[in-house]
């Protein structure tokens, strides 16, 4: 069990250092994700407007053909009216002419709506395009800042990840799952803490718990914080063994 406690302390020691390195990046990773969300939103709006513009132009072309076809039919019916033989035929042609006039009127009304909307779309696209370009520029700046920060820490972080993988191999899956579950549920990521002057993270431990921690023969859970409490020598050993 002492070896299990040592490996858990090793893992916590490594993870704490990884956390320190990540903190050097500040809020940059989250800021970049937010900016990328904005970029995707602007791109989606521009694409939607471009598609709307294309669809409206196609519809307008079809309306032009519809108007032309209706006008040709009107001309034909009006010409036929000149040679009808009775009022019934004349009235029938008049009805057809009125029908085509209505088609033209409806098509022209819709065409006006389309023209109005087309006049609105380009300024909207231009507005979102400007916002997109500004956001992309900000994204590039933030990425450059993050790259600069990571340049100073990436080598150490990669080394730590390798050591972490090695330590994980030496820990039973049950304990590893418990450690990861505990660590992920804590804001500061401290799943394993050393007992210092009879306390864990400043909270006094019961005398019996202190004795059990000193025996180093089982996993002790602090009833106040839910963390694993170990003898400080495990963290001293971790510092020596891992040379961080």
N, C-alpha and C positions, 0 to 999 in steps of 0.2 A: 504493500500500500504506500510505503514511503516513496517508492519510485513513481507511482501514479501521481502523488502530490507534487513531486518535483517536476514532472512533465507538464502538469496543469499550470504550475508557476512559470515554467519556461514559456508556455504558450501565451499566458497573460502578459509576460514581460515583452515578448515579441509584439503582440497585438497593441500594447500600450505605446510602443515606439512607432508602430505603423500609424496609429491614431495621431500621434504628435506630428508626424510628417504630413499627414493629410490636413491637419489644422493649419499648416503653413499656407495652404492654398486658399484658406478663408472660404468665402461664399462663392468663389469663382465657378466651381463646377455647377452649382445650383443656378447661378446667374446665367451661365451658358445654356443650360437646359431650358430656362425660361425664354431666353432670346431665340433659341431654335424653335420653340413653340410659336412665338410671334412670327418668325420667318415662314413657317409652314402655313400659318393662318393667312398672311398676306399673299402668299403664292396661291393658296386655294381661292381667295377672293378674286385675284387677277385672272386665274384660269376660268372661274365661273363667269366673269364678265366677258372674257374673250369668247367663250362658248356662246353666251347670250348674244353677243354681237354677230357672230357667224350665223346663228340660227335666225336672227332678225333679218339679216341681209338675204338669206335664202328665202324667207317668207316674203320679203319685199319683192324679190324677183318673181316669185310665183304670183303675187298680186298684180304685178305689171302685165304678166301674161294673161291673167284672168280679166283684167280691164280691157286689154287689147282684143281678147276673144269676144267679150261682151259687146264691145263697140262694133266689131265686124258683124256680129249677129244683128245688132240694131240697124246698121246700114242695110243689111240684106232684107230685114223685115220692112223697113221704110220703103225700100225699092219695090218690094212685093205689093205694098199697099197701093202703089200707083196703078197696078193692073188687076186689082180684085174685081170680082163680078157682083158681089153683094155685101150687104152690111155685116152679115155674120162673119165672113172671112176677114173683113176690115177690122171688126172688133177683136177677133182672135189674134190678129197680128199686133193690134194695139196693146193687147194684154201681154204678149211676148216682149214687146218693146219696153213696156213699163217694168217687166220683170228684169230685163237686162239693165235698165237704168238703175234699178235698186241694187243689183249686183255691183255695178260700177260705183254707186254711192257708198256702199258698205266697204268695198275694197279701198276706195280713196280715203275713207275715214280711218281705216286700219293703217293705211300707208302713212298717214299723218302722225298717228300714234307712234309708229315705228321710227319715223324720222326724228320725232321729239326724243324718243328713248335713245336712239343712236347718238344724238347730240349730247346726251347726258353721260353715256357710257365712257367715252374717251377721257373726259376730265376725271371720272372716278378711277379709271385704270391708271391714269397719270399720278393721281394722289396716292394710290396704294403702291405704285412703283417707286415713288419717292420714299415712302415709308419703308418699303422693302430694302432699298439701297442703303438707307441710314441704318437700318437694323442689321443688315449684313456687314456693314462697316464696323458697327459696334461689336458684332460677333467675332470678327477677325481680330479686333483689338483685345478682346477678352481672351480669345484663344492664344494669342501671342503672349499675354501676361501669364496665363496658366502654363504655357510651354516653358517660359523662363523660370517659373517657380519649380516646375517638375524637373527641369534640367539639373538643378542643384540637389534634388532628393531622389530622383528615379533610380539611380544606381543602388543606393542604400535600400530603397523600398523593394527593389527586385531581389536583393540579397536576403532581406527579411522574409519575403514571401517564400523563398527557397527553404530557408531555415524552418519556417512555419510548417511547410509541407513535410519536412523531415520529422519534426516533433509530433505532428498529427499521427504519423505512422506508428509511433510508440505508445499511443493512447488507445485504450479500449473504446470501441464505438459507443458504448453506453455513456461513458464519462465524457466523451467528445461531444455527443449530442446534447447532454445536459449543460456542458460548458457553453456551447454555441447558443443554445436556447436562452440561457441566463444572460449571456453577454448581449445578445440582440434585444433583450427586453429592458436593458439599462441605458440611460441617457449618456453615461460616461464610459460605458463599455467595460467597467471593472467587475468581472465575474469572480476573480480570485484576488483576495487582498491579504496582506500580512498582518499578523497580530502585533501591535506596537504598544508597549506599556499596558498590556491587559485590555486593549481596545481594538476595535476594527473600524477604520475610517472615523476615529474620534468617539465612537460609541462604546462605552464600557461593556465588556463581556462578563457573564456570570463566572464566578470562580471555578466551577466545575468545567465549564467550557474552556477556560484558559488551560486547565490541567490537561484536557483531552487534546487541545491543539499542541501542547508541548510534547505529548507522547508520539505524535506524528504517525499514528497507526490507523487513522480513519479520516474520512472526509467529514469536516465539520461545517454545518450551515449556520450562519449567523441568523438568529431568529428576528432580529430587527431589520436587517437589510436584505436577507435572503441570499447573500453572497457566500462563497466558499472562503473560509478563513484558514490560513496556513501559518506555520511557524516562519518567522522572518528569514531564517537561514535558507529557506527554499529560494527566495528571491535573491539572496546574496550569492547562492550557488548559480542561479540563472545568469546573473551578471557576469560571473567568472567564466562559466561554460560557453556562453554565447558571444562574449567579447563585443558587446554593442556599445 
